[in-house]
């Protein structure tokens, strides 16, 4: 790394080639959000080259990931670049893709996928400017819808509950995902993206579950 530019050995290569390199791509996307303009630009150019499915949603860039897990890395980087350097031209594309992800989760719900989507929506909104209100509001509304879906499907009833209920549950393998969802809820409350009254206590309880 020199200055604020990250070393990206695959700049200019296709996502198909970079996919074979596995961890390098994941690490680069994780670091690019905190890197300088050139690092962020490299990452955004890579993201924009990713293949898309029939709905225009980015295909997961590693075979062991689904679109929600990959999205936790992809969309915040894409959004940060568009906000700072891309003149917000990609906002509509990002909003449309996230809307598709939300609709898919409603049909094929999973706790891990819900936690990933809550996380990526919170992180993406934190990189977004509210100046383009239509798209900002659509993603924030989607976050609210997904929080409600999560609470409903997990039967959490928007309340605090004894930790023992989760610790002794036959579904205790879900605890890491529930904790991650709790972290996303707390983060969204702290950033005033979700109602603190509705979600903060629940989120903090989930963080400590198990």
ABEGO torsion letter per residue (X at the ends): XBEABBBBAABGBBAAAAAAAEAAAAAAAAAAAABBAAAAAAAAAAAAABBBBAAGBBBBABAABBAAAAAAAAAAAAAAAAAAAAGGAAAAAAAAAAAAAAAAAAABBBAAAAAAAAAAAAAAAAABBAABAAAAAAAAAAAAAAAAAAAAAAGAGGBBBBAAAAAABAAAAAAAAAAAAAAAAAAAAAAGABBAAAAAAAAAAAAABX
